[in-house]
């Protein structure tokens, strides 16, 4: 990644380290948001309306997180790549199951949120250690939001 010139006072070596952690999380968060939309559109069953709305809420939360991650990347002087081809290539999430009933949608999205939270938590610790507290803070917020959404999903799993 080539960084543009910036007055940002964080040393380039640290900004590069941050980028290496934020870029795959950005791709995966966009991927996860689209997976939640997929569930929103295709869920069926007795609890359709409730899950249809819940999955849209999860998608909205993830799209908002992606936006925050992307703008942190650009604030550090790098490029936030939101292109679908790049997102698909760089996401660390599993491919979403093709035909899923309501319970399978809940489990599939729970796995998405767990993976995002896990990556963000590990990265937050590394960035805090490296000296980029602002990015670490963003990732801690990502963990908190992913864990909250995970709770909402798991409350619907018998
Ligand atoms: Fe919708």
Backbone and ligand atoms as CSV (ligand in chain L), in Angstrom:
chain,resi,resn,atom,element,x,y,z
A,1,UNK,N,N,0.852,-1.204,0.000
A,1,UNK,CA,C,0.000,0.000,0.000
A,1,UNK,C,C,0.881,1.246,0.000
A,2,UNK,N,N,0.642,2.142,-0.952
A,2,UNK,CA,C,1.331,3.420,-0.991
A,2,UNK,C,C,0.535,4.434,-0.176
A,3,UNK,N,N,1.203,5.100,0.750
A,3,UNK,CA,C,0.532,6.096,1.581
A,3,UNK,C,C,0.733,7.482,0.975
A,4,UNK,N,N,-0.304,8.293,0.997
A,4,UNK,CA,C,-0.180,9.658,0.517
A,4,UNK,C,C,0.500,10.495,1.607
A,5,UNK,N,N,1.022,11.639,1.189
A,5,UNK,CA,C,1.630,12.571,2.134
A,5,UNK,C,C,0.551,13.091,3.085
A,6,UNK,N,N,0.875,13.183,4.365
A,6,UNK,CA,C,-0.100,13.663,5.335
A,6,UNK,C,C,0.621,14.310,6.514
A,7,UNK,N,N,-0.086,15.225,7.179
A,7,UNK,CA,C,0.463,15.807,8.401
A,7,UNK,C,C,0.183,14.933,9.620
A,8,UNK,N,N,-0.471,13.816,9.405
A,8,UNK,CA,C,-0.735,12.890,10.517
A,8,UNK,C,C,0.581,12.560,11.212
A,9,UNK,N,N,0.608,12.738,12.526
A,9,UNK,CA,C,1.875,12.633,13.265
A,9,UNK,C,C,2.267,11.207,13.636
A,10,UNK,N,N,1.393,10.256,13.347
A,10,UNK,CA,C,1.732,8.858,13.652
A,10,UNK,C,C,2.787,8.374,12.654
A,11,UNK,N,N,3.899,7.791,13.121
A,11,UNK,CA,C,4.958,7.337,12.218
A,11,UNK,C,C,4.421,6.382,11.136
A,12,UNK,N,N,4.997,6.479,9.941
A,12,UNK,CA,C,4.536,5.666,8.811
A,12,UNK,C,C,4.566,4.174,9.147
A,13,UNK,N,N,5.589,3.739,9.859
A,13,UNK,CA,C,5.702,2.304,10.165
A,13,UNK,C,C,4.513,1.824,10.994
A,14,UNK,N,N,4.022,2.658,11.877
A,14,UNK,CA,C,2.862,2.284,12.694
A,14,UNK,C,C,1.594,2.335,11.837
A,15,UNK,N,N,1.497,3.370,10.977
A,15,UNK,CA,C,0.315,3.482,10.121
A,15,UNK,C,C,0.224,2.278,9.175
A,16,UNK,N,N,1.385,1.809,8.720
A,16,UNK,CA,C,1.392,0.629,7.844
A,16,UNK,C,C,0.909,-0.605,8.607
A,17,UNK,N,N,1.363,-0.716,9.854
A,17,UNK,CA,C,0.959,-1.853,10.684
A,17,UNK,C,C,-0.559,-1.819,10.912
A,18,UNK,N,N,-1.080,-0.623,11.171
A,18,UNK,CA,C,-2.522,-0.472,11.370
A,18,UNK,C,C,-3.279,-0.870,10.119
A,19,UNK,N,N,-2.786,-0.407,8.968
A,19,UNK,CA,C,-3.452,-0.725,7.702
A,19,UNK,C,C,-3.546,-2.228,7.487
A,20,UNK,N,N,-2.466,-2.947,7.802
A,20,UNK,CA,C,-2.441,-4.400,7.595
A,20,UNK,C,C,-3.530,-5.101,8.407
A,21,UNK,N,N,-3.916,-4.508,9.530
A,21,UNK,CA,C,-4.955,-5.107,10.370
A,21,UNK,C,C,-6.351,-4.594,10.003
A,22,UNK,N,N,-6.446,-3.325,9.634
A,22,UNK,CA,C,-7.761,-2.742,9.337
A,22,UNK,C,C,-8.290,-3.166,7.964
A,23,UNK,N,N,-7.403,-3.325,6.980
A,23,UNK,CA,C,-7.869,-3.622,5.614
A,23,UNK,C,C,-8.658,-4.938,5.537
A,24,UNK,N,N,-8.138,-6.047,6.074
A,24,UNK,CA,C,-8.942,-7.279,6.012
A,24,UNK,C,C,-10.212,-7.201,6.858
A,25,UNK,N,N,-10.152,-6.422,7.937
A,25,UNK,CA,C,-11.364,-6.265,8.765
A,25,UNK,C,C,-12.416,-5.452,8.006
A,26,UNK,N,N,-11.969,-4.447,7.246
A,26,UNK,CA,C,-12.908,-3.674,6.420
A,26,UNK,C,C,-13.586,-4.585,5.401
A,27,UNK,N,N,-12.791,-5.363,4.682
A,27,UNK,CA,C,-13.360,-6.285,3.681
A,27,UNK,C,C,-14.346,-7.251,4.332
A,28,UNK,N,N,-13.966,-7.779,5.473
A,28,UNK,CA,C,-14.807,-8.784,6.140
A,28,UNK,C,C,-16.071,-8.162,6.709
A,29,UNK,N,N,-15.978,-6.914,7.146
A,29,UNK,CA,C,-17.156,-6.241,7.698
A,29,UNK,C,C,-18.166,-5.934,6.588
A,30,UNK,N,N,-17.664,-5.508,5.414
A,30,UNK,CA,C,-18.554,-5.301,4.264
A,30,UNK,C,C,-19.188,-6.628,3.860
A,31,UNK,N,N,-18.366,-7.669,3.813
A,31,UNK,CA,C,-18.855,-9.014,3.476
A,31,UNK,C,C,-19.939,-9.438,4.471
A,32,UNK,N,N,-19.669,-9.236,5.760
A,32,UNK,CA,C,-20.630,-9.614,6.801
A,32,UNK,C,C,-21.926,-8.823,6.698
A,33,UNK,N,N,-21.817,-7.544,6.373
A,33,UNK,CA,C,-23.013,-6.706,6.218
A,33,UNK,C,C,-23.865,-7.217,5.053
A,34,UNK,N,N,-23.207,-7.596,3.960
A,34,UNK,CA,C,-23.952,-8.140,2.818
A,34,UNK,C,C,-24.572,-9.489,3.152
A,35,UNK,N,N,-23.882,-10.275,3.969
A,35,UNK,CA,C,-24.437,-11.566,4.398
A,35,UNK,C,C,-25.684,-11.341,5.261
A,36,UNK,N,N,-25.652,-10.322,6.105
A,36,UNK,CA,C,-26.821,-10.006,6.936
A,36,UNK,C,C,-27.984,-9.545,6.057
A,37,UNK,N,N,-27.687,-8.800,4.996
A,37,UNK,CA,C,-28.735,-8.401,4.044
A,37,UNK,C,C,-29.317,-9.631,3.344
A,38,UNK,N,N,-28.433,-10.569,3.006
A,38,UNK,CA,C,-28.887,-11.815,2.375
A,38,UNK,C,C,-29.885,-12.528,3.295
A,39,UNK,N,N,-29.555,-12.594,4.573
A,39,UNK,CA,C,-30.454,-13.223,5.556
A,39,UNK,C,C,-31.751,-12.419,5.670
A,40,UNK,N,N,-31.633,-11.101,5.691
A,40,UNK,CA,C,-32.792,-10.198,5.764
A,40,UNK,C,C,-33.766,-10.465,4.610
A,41,UNK,N,N,-33.216,-10.674,3.429
A,41,UNK,CA,C,-34.068,-10.876,2.257
A,41,UNK,C,C,-34.675,-12.276,2.201
A,42,UNK,N,N,-33.951,-13.279,2.674
A,42,UNK,CA,C,-34.337,-14.660,2.389
A,42,UNK,C,C,-34.884,-15.453,3.561
A,43,UNK,N,N,-34.847,-14.887,4.756
A,43,UNK,CA,C,-35.346,-15.648,5.900
A,43,UNK,C,C,-36.838,-15.943,5.725
A,44,UNK,N,N,-37.274,-17.111,6.184
A,44,UNK,CA,C,-38.696,-17.491,6.136
A,44,UNK,C,C,-39.065,-18.117,7.481
A,45,UNK,N,N,-40.345,-18.351,7.671
A,45,UNK,CA,C,-40.800,-19.065,8.865
A,45,UNK,C,C,-41.716,-18.236,9.739
A,46,UNK,N,N,-42.093,-18.857,10.848
A,46,UNK,CA,C,-43.049,-18.264,11.797
A,46,UNK,C,C,-42.596,-16.906,12.327
A,47,UNK,N,N,-41.275,-16.746,12.469
A,47,UNK,CA,C,-40.751,-15.506,13.060
A,47,UNK,C,C,-40.179,-14.571,11.990
A,48,UNK,N,N,-40.744,-14.680,10.785
A,48,UNK,CA,C,-40.211,-13.915,9.660
A,48,UNK,C,C,-40.034,-12.432,9.988
A,49,UNK,N,N,-41.110,-11.776,10.409
A,49,UNK,CA,C,-41.060,-10.315,10.543
A,49,UNK,C,C,-39.975,-9.881,11.526
A,50,UNK,N,N,-39.925,-10.574,12.653
A,50,UNK,CA,C,-38.953,-10.242,13.700
A,50,UNK,C,C,-37.513,-10.423,13.198
A,51,UNK,N,N,-37.267,-11.578,12.547
A,51,UNK,CA,C,-35.902,-11.854,12.076
A,51,UNK,C,C,-35.546,-10.993,10.866
A,52,UNK,N,N,-36.526,-10.757,10.011
A,52,UNK,CA,C,-36.337,-9.874,8.850
A,52,UNK,C,C,-35.840,-8.500,9.333
A,53,UNK,N,N,-36.445,-7.975,10.372
A,53,UNK,CA,C,-36.045,-6.665,10.908
A,53,UNK,C,C,-34.720,-6.751,11.660
A,54,UNK,N,N,-34.535,-7.821,12.428
A,54,UNK,CA,C,-33.293,-7.984,13.192
A,54,UNK,C,C,-32.082,-8.069,12.255
A,55,UNK,N,N,-32.205,-8.849,11.188
A,55,UNK,CA,C,-31.079,-9.011,10.268
A,55,UNK,C,C,-30.758,-7.687,9.558
A,56,UNK,N,N,-31.778,-6.881,9.327
A,56,UNK,CA,C,-31.537,-5.567,8.718
A,56,UNK,C,C,-30.812,-4.640,9.705
A,57,UNK,N,N,-31.162,-4.752,10.964
A,57,UNK,CA,C,-30.473,-3.970,11.997
A,57,UNK,C,C,-28.996,-4.360,12.060
A,58,UNK,N,N,-28.730,-5.669,12.016
A,58,UNK,CA,C,-27.338,-6.151,12.053
A,58,UNK,C,C,-26.585,-5.640,10.818
A,59,UNK,N,N,-27.227,-5.708,9.658
A,59,UNK,CA,C,-26.587,-5.216,8.432
A,59,UNK,C,C,-26.251,-3.734,8.558
A,60,UNK,N,N,-27.195,-2.963,9.072
A,60,UNK,CA,C,-26.966,-1.521,9.223
A,60,UNK,C,C,-25.820,-1.214,10.167
A,61,UNK,N,N,-25.749,-1.957,11.257
A,61,UNK,CA,C,-24.661,-1.772,12.219
A,61,UNK,C,C,-23.315,-2.092,11.567
A,62,UNK,N,N,-23.276,-3.167,10.789
A,62,UNK,CA,C,-22.008,-3.556,10.149
A,62,UNK,C,C,-21.602,-2.566,9.055
A,63,UNK,N,N,-22.570,-2.071,8.292
A,63,UNK,CA,C,-22.224,-1.068,7.266
A,63,UNK,C,C,-21.673,0.202,7.933
A,64,UNK,N,N,-22.240,0.571,9.079
A,64,UNK,CA,C,-21.744,1.753,9.798
A,64,UNK,C,C,-20.331,1.511,10.326
A,65,UNK,N,N,-20.051,0.281,10.785
A,65,UNK,CA,C,-18.699,-0.043,11.256
A,65,UNK,C,C,-17.717,-0.002,10.090
A,66,UNK,N,N,-18.146,-0.533,8.944
A,66,UNK,CA,C,-17.275,-0.524,7.761
A,66,UNK,C,C,-16.915,0.911,7.399
A,67,UNK,N,N,-17.888,1.792,7.487
A,67,UNK,CA,C,-17.649,3.201,7.164
A,67,UNK,C,C,-16.607,3.798,8.112
A,68,UNK,N,N,-16.727,3.493,9.391
A,68,UNK,CA,C,-15.777,4.022,10.381
A,68,UNK,C,C,-14.371,3.460,10.151
A,69,UNK,N,N,-14.290,2.178,9.829
A,69,UNK,CA,C,-12.984,1.552,9.565
A,69,UNK,C,C,-12.354,2.157,8.304
A,70,UNK,N,N,-13.161,2.318,7.275
A,70,UNK,CA,C,-12.667,2.859,6.005
A,70,UNK,C,C,-12.118,4.269,6.196
A,71,UNK,N,N,-12.835,5.070,6.970
A,71,UNK,CA,C,-12.406,6.456,7.141
A,71,UNK,C,C,-11.218,6.586,8.086
A,72,UNK,N,N,-10.999,5.605,8.933
A,72,UNK,CA,C,-9.761,5.564,9.729
A,72,UNK,C,C,-8.578,5.248,8.801
A,73,UNK,N,N,-8.807,4.328,7.876
A,73,UNK,CA,C,-7.756,3.971,6.919
A,73,UNK,C,C,-7.362,5.189,6.081
A,74,UNK,N,N,-8.352,5.938,5.604
A,74,UNK,CA,C,-8.026,7.111,4.781
A,74,UNK,C,C,-7.407,8.219,5.632
A,75,UNK,N,N,-7.818,8.326,6.890
A,75,UNK,CA,C,-7.236,9.346,7.766
A,75,UNK,C,C,-5.750,9.075,8.007
A,76,UNK,N,N,-5.346,7.814,7.887
A,76,UNK,CA,C,-3.939,7.451,8.087
A,76,UNK,C,C,-3.125,7.601,6.794
A,77,UNK,N,N,-3.815,7.971,5.705
A,77,UNK,CA,C,-3.088,8.225,4.457
A,77,UNK,C,C,-3.127,7.090,3.466
A,78,UNK,N,N,-3.864,6.036,3.780
A,78,UNK,CA,C,-3.945,4.890,2.871
A,78,UNK,C,C,-5.265,4.930,2.100
A,79,UNK,N,N,-5.476,3.932,1.240
A,79,UNK,CA,C,-6.712,3.840,0.461
A,79,UNK,C,C,-7.626,2.792,1.077
A,80,UNK,N,N,-8.884,3.164,1.294
A,80,UNK,CA,C,-9.887,2.216,1.785
A,80,UNK,C,C,-10.537,1.565,0.574
A,81,UNK,N,N,-10.241,0.298,0.364
A,81,UNK,CA,C,-10.711,-0.377,-0.843
A,81,UNK,C,C,-12.058,-1.048,-0.593
A,82,UNK,N,N,-13.109,-0.490,-1.180
A,82,UNK,CA,C,-14.448,-1.042,-0.996
A,82,UNK,C,C,-14.959,-1.768,-2.220
A,83,UNK,N,N,-14.065,-2.015,-3.199
A,83,UNK,CA,C,-14.509,-2.684,-4.411
A,83,UNK,C,C,-14.900,-4.129,-4.116
A,84,UNK,N,N,-15.990,-4.558,-4.728
A,84,UNK,CA,C,-16.532,-5.894,-4.454
A,84,UNK,C,C,-15.508,-6.995,-4.718
A,85,UNK,N,N,-14.776,-6.871,-5.824
A,85,UNK,CA,C,-13.793,-7.914,-6.160
A,85,UNK,C,C,-12.720,-8.022,-5.076
A,86,UNK,N,N,-12.288,-6.872,-4.560
A,86,UNK,CA,C,-11.250,-6.854,-3.521
A,86,UNK,C,C,-11.830,-7.357,-2.193
A,87,UNK,N,N,-13.043,-6.914,-1.897
A,87,UNK,CA,C,-13.718,-7.350,-0.677
A,87,UNK,C,C,-13.839,-8.872,-0.640
A,88,UNK,N,N,-14.287,-9.442,-1.769
A,88,UNK,CA,C,-14.471,-10.898,-1.843
A,88,UNK,C,C,-13.154,-11.635,-1.652
A,89,UNK,N,N,-12.091,-11.063,-2.191
A,89,UNK,CA,C,-10.782,-11.707,-2.119
A,89,UNK,C,C,-10.174,-11.615,-0.710
A,90,UNK,N,N,-10.398,-10.490,-0.041
A,90,UNK,CA,C,-9.712,-10.238,1.233
A,90,UNK,C,C,-10.506,-10.605,2.482
A,91,UNK,N,N,-11.801,-10.881,2.326
A,91,UNK,CA,C,-12.605,-11.213,3.510
A,91,UNK,C,C,-12.128,-12.527,4.123
A,92,UNK,N,N,-12.033,-12.543,5.460
A,92,UNK,CA,C,-11.650,-13.795,6.130
A,92,UNK,C,C,-12.884,-14.598,6.559
A,93,UNK,N,N,-14.083,-14.122,6.219
A,93,UNK,CA,C,-15.306,-14.844,6.583
A,93,UNK,C,C,-15.522,-16.044,5.671
A,94,UNK,N,N,-16.221,-17.055,6.221
A,94,UNK,CA,C,-16.601,-18.201,5.404
A,94,UNK,C,C,-17.688,-17.776,4.420
A,95,UNK,N,N,-17.804,-18.540,3.326
A,95,UNK,CA,C,-18.890,-18.300,2.379
A,95,UNK,C,C,-20.211,-18.582,3.086
A,96,UNK,N,N,-21.195,-17.708,2.868
A,96,UNK,CA,C,-22.477,-17.867,3.547
A,96,UNK,C,C,-23.211,-19.090,3.005
A,97,UNK,N,N,-23.829,-19.902,3.901
A,97,UNK,CA,C,-24.551,-21.095,3.423
A,97,UNK,C,C,-25.648,-20.733,2.418
A,98,UNK,N,N,-25.814,-21.564,1.404
A,98,UNK,CA,C,-26.693,-21.218,0.277
A,98,UNK,C,C,-28.178,-21.226,0.648
A,99,UNK,N,N,-28.655,-22.303,1.187
A,99,UNK,CA,C,-30.073,-22.394,1.552
A,99,UNK,C,C,-30.160,-22.590,3.057
A,100,UNK,N,N,-30.641,-21.576,3.741
A,100,UNK,CA,C,-30.656,-21.644,5.204
A,100,UNK,C,C,-32.059,-21.350,5.734
A,101,UNK,N,N,-32.508,-22.137,6.714
A,101,UNK,CA,C,-33.755,-21.809,7.406
A,101,UNK,C,C,-33.453,-20.750,8.472
A,102,UNK,N,N,-34.459,-20.335,9.204
A,102,UNK,CA,C,-34.285,-19.240,10.164
A,102,UNK,C,C,-33.177,-19.538,11.173
A,103,UNK,N,N,-33.188,-20.755,11.703
A,103,UNK,CA,C,-32.187,-21.130,12.704
A,103,UNK,C,C,-30.779,-21.135,12.099
A,104,UNK,N,N,-30.688,-21.612,10.867
A,104,UNK,CA,C,-29.380,-21.622,10.187
A,104,UNK,C,C,-28.895,-20.201,9.899
A,105,UNK,N,N,-29.808,-19.308,9.567
A,105,UNK,CA,C,-29.424,-17.902,9.378
A,105,UNK,C,C,-28.873,-17.328,10.682
A,106,UNK,N,N,-29.541,-17.627,11.778
A,106,UNK,CA,C,-29.088,-17.112,13.084
A,106,UNK,C,C,-27.686,-17.621,13.410
A,107,UNK,N,N,-27.471,-18.915,13.190
A,107,UNK,CA,C,-26.149,-19.493,13.484
A,107,UNK,C,C,-25.081,-18.949,12.522
A,108,UNK,N,N,-25.442,-18.802,11.262
A,108,UNK,CA,C,-24.477,-18.307,10.275
A,108,UNK,C,C,-24.054,-16.874,10.606
A,109,UNK,N,N,-25.022,-16.030,10.954
A,109,UNK,CA,C,-24.674,-14.641,11.287
A,109,UNK,C,C,-23.972,-14.540,12.633
A,110,UNK,N,N,-24.300,-15.443,13.547
A,110,UNK,CA,C,-23.583,-15.473,14.827
A,110,UNK,C,C,-22.100,-15.778,14.578
A,111,UNK,N,N,-21.831,-16.689,13.654
A,111,UNK,CA,C,-20.439,-17.022,13.314
A,111,UNK,C,C,-19.729,-15.821,12.692
A,112,UNK,N,N,-20.435,-15.056,11.869
A,112,UNK,CA,C,-19.879,-13.838,11.262
A,112,UNK,C,C,-19.453,-12.855,12.347
A,113,UNK,N,N,-20.367,-12.592,13.279
A,113,UNK,CA,C,-20.085,-11.599,14.325
A,113,UNK,C,C,-18.970,-12.073,15.245
A,114,UNK,N,N,-18.943,-13.365,15.524
A,114,UNK,CA,C,-17.881,-13.925,16.354
A,114,UNK,C,C,-16.514,-13.746,15.686
A,115,UNK,N,N,-16.452,-14.012,14.385
A,115,UNK,CA,C,-15.180,-13.882,13.655
A,115,UNK,C,C,-14.724,-12.419,13.601
A,116,UNK,N,N,-15.652,-11.501,13.359
A,116,UNK,CA,C,-15.296,-10.078,13.305
A,116,UNK,C,C,-14.821,-9.588,14.665
A,117,UNK,N,N,-15.543,-9.983,15.704
A,117,UNK,CA,C,-15.182,-9.570,17.059
A,117,UNK,C,C,-13.807,-10.101,17.451
A,118,UNK,N,N,-13.565,-11.357,17.101
A,118,UNK,CA,C,-12.284,-11.990,17.443
A,118,UNK,C,C,-11.112,-11.271,16.772
A,119,UNK,N,N,-11.257,-10.985,15.472
A,119,UNK,CA,C,-10.193,-10.288,14.739
A,119,UNK,C,C,-9.977,-8.886,15.319
A,120,UNK,N,N,-11.083,-8.195,15.595
A,120,UNK,CA,C,-10.983,-6.824,16.102
A,120,UNK,C,C,-10.336,-6.798,17.494
A,121,UNK,N,N,-10.672,-7.759,18.326
A,121,UNK,CA,C,-10.113,-7.803,19.686
A,121,UNK,C,C,-8.602,-8.035,19.647
A,122,UNK,N,N,-8.180,-9.011,18.852
A,122,UNK,CA,C,-6.748,-9.308,18.720
A,122,UNK,C,C,-5.997,-8.107,18.145
A,123,UNK,N,N,-6.601,-7.481,17.125
A,123,UNK,CA,C,-5.963,-6.334,16.481
A,123,UNK,C,C,-5.882,-5.136,17.425
A,124,UNK,N,N,-6.927,-4.933,18.225
A,124,UNK,CA,C,-6.932,-3.807,19.166
A,124,UNK,C,C,-5.756,-3.915,20.135
A,125,UNK,N,N,-5.521,-5.116,20.615
A,125,UNK,CA,C,-4.410,-5.324,21.552
A,125,UNK,C,C,-3.078,-5.029,20.873
A,126,UNK,N,N,-2.931,-5.477,19.633
A,126,UNK,CA,C,-1.673,-5.258,18.899
A,126,UNK,C,C,-1.440,-3.778,18.612
A,127,UNK,N,N,-2.523,-3.065,18.238
A,127,UNK,CA,C,-2.376,-1.650,17.892
A,127,UNK,C,C,-2.137,-0.788,19.121
A,128,UNK,N,N,-2.719,-1.189,20.216
A,128,UNK,CA,C,-2.480,-0.485,21.468
A,128,UNK,C,C,-1.001,-0.624,21.841
A,129,UNK,N,N,-0.503,-1.834,21.683
A,129,UNK,CA,C,0.912,-2.128,21.953
A,129,UNK,C,C,1.826,-1.323,21.015
A,130,UNK,N,N,1.405,-1.202,19.745
A,130,UNK,CA,C,2.214,-0.517,18.734
A,130,UNK,C,C,2.205,1.003,18.890
A,131,UNK,N,N,1.178,1.531,19.593
A,131,UNK,CA,C,1.129,2.973,19.801
A,131,UNK,C,C,0.058,3.706,19.023
A,132,UNK,N,N,-0.843,2.959,18.365
A,132,UNK,CA,C,-1.960,3.602,17.670
A,132,UNK,C,C,-3.233,3.394,18.507
A,133,UNK,N,N,-3.331,4.187,19.555
A,133,UNK,CA,C,-4.457,4.052,20.487
A,133,UNK,C,C,-5.792,4.399,19.836
A,134,UNK,N,N,-5.773,5.350,18.902
A,134,UNK,CA,C,-7.028,5.772,18.266
A,134,UNK,C,C,-7.637,4.628,17.447
A,135,UNK,N,N,-6.770,3.924,16.702
A,135,UNK,CA,C,-7.278,2.780,15.935
A,135,UNK,C,C,-7.692,1.651,16.878
A,136,UNK,N,N,-6.921,1.455,17.942
A,136,UNK,CA,C,-7.273,0.428,18.926
A,136,UNK,C,C,-8.646,0.720,19.516
A,137,UNK,N,N,-8.911,1.997,19.795
A,137,UNK,CA,C,-10.198,2.415,20.359
A,137,UNK,C,C,-11.345,2.102,19.394
A,138,UNK,N,N,-11.091,2.363,18.107
A,138,UNK,CA,C,-12.095,2.062,17.079
A,138,UNK,C,C,-12.404,0.561,17.057
A,139,UNK,N,N,-11.360,-0.233,17.249
A,139,UNK,CA,C,-11.540,-1.687,17.214
A,139,UNK,C,C,-12.228,-2.187,18.474
A,140,UNK,N,N,-11.956,-1.563,19.597
A,140,UNK,CA,C,-12.651,-1.936,20.837
A,140,UNK,C,C,-14.149,-1.672,20.665
A,141,UNK,N,N,-14.483,-0.543,20.037
A,141,UNK,CA,C,-15.889,-0.218,19.756
A,141,UNK,C,C,-16.495,-1.252,18.810
A,142,UNK,N,N,-15.688,-1.709,17.849
A,142,UNK,CA,C,-16.143,-2.746,16.916
A,142,UNK,C,C,-16.454,-4.037,17.662
A,143,UNK,N,N,-15.592,-4.391,18.608
A,143,UNK,CA,C,-15.820,-5.596,19.423
A,143,UNK,C,C,-17.127,-5.454,20.201
A,144,UNK,N,N,-17.301,-4.284,20.827
A,144,UNK,CA,C,-18.491,-4.069,21.658
A,144,UNK,C,C,-19.769,-4.169,20.809
A,145,UNK,N,N,-19.766,-3.578,19.629
A,145,UNK,CA,C,-20.950,-3.621,18.770
A,145,UNK,C,C,-21.209,-5.022,18.218
A,146,UNK,N,N,-20.139,-5.720,17.839
A,146,UNK,CA,C,-20.308,-7.093,17.320
A,146,UNK,C,C,-20.835,-8.003,18.420
A,147,UNK,N,N,-20.315,-7.839,19.621
A,147,UNK,CA,C,-20.782,-8.676,20.738
A,147,UNK,C,C,-22.237,-8.379,21.074
A,148,UNK,N,N,-22.628,-7.110,20.962
A,148,UNK,CA,C,-24.021,-6.730,21.222
A,148,UNK,C,C,-24.956,-7.373,20.181
A,149,UNK,N,N,-24.569,-7.267,18.903
A,149,UNK,CA,C,-25.380,-7.875,17.842
A,149,UNK,C,C,-25.432,-9.389,18.011
A,150,UNK,N,N,-24.313,-9.973,18.431
A,150,UNK,CA,C,-24.268,-11.419,18.659
A,150,UNK,C,C,-25.266,-11.809,19.754
A,151,UNK,N,N,-25.338,-11.010,20.784
A,151,UNK,CA,C,-26.305,-11.265,21.861
A,151,UNK,C,C,-27.738,-11.230,21.325
A,152,UNK,N,N,-28.044,-10.233,20.491
A,152,UNK,CA,C,-29.381,-10.127,19.910
A,152,UNK,C,C,-29.728,-11.389,19.115
A,153,UNK,N,N,-28.760,-11.906,18.371
A,153,UNK,CA,C,-29.007,-13.111,17.561
A,153,UNK,C,C,-29.164,-14.329,18.450
A,154,UNK,N,N,-28.261,-14.477,19.397
A,154,UNK,CA,C,-28.276,-15.694,20.223
A,154,UNK,C,C,-29.507,-15.759,21.121
A,155,UNK,N,N,-30.082,-14.606,21.435
A,155,UNK,CA,C,-31.316,-14.593,22.242
A,155,UNK,C,C,-32.476,-15.255,21.496
A,156,UNK,N,N,-32.333,-15.366,20.139
A,156,UNK,CA,C,-33.384,-15.992,19.348
A,156,UNK,C,C,-33.124,-17.478,19.098
A,157,UNK,N,N,-31.968,-17.955,19.534
A,157,UNK,CA,C,-31.639,-19.372,19.324
A,157,UNK,C,C,-32.066,-20.155,20.556
A,158,UNK,N,N,-32.924,-21.134,20.317
A,158,UNK,CA,C,-33.466,-21.915,21.453
A,158,UNK,C,C,-32.334,-22.691,22.146
L,1,LIG,FE,FE,-35.140,-4.343,3.373
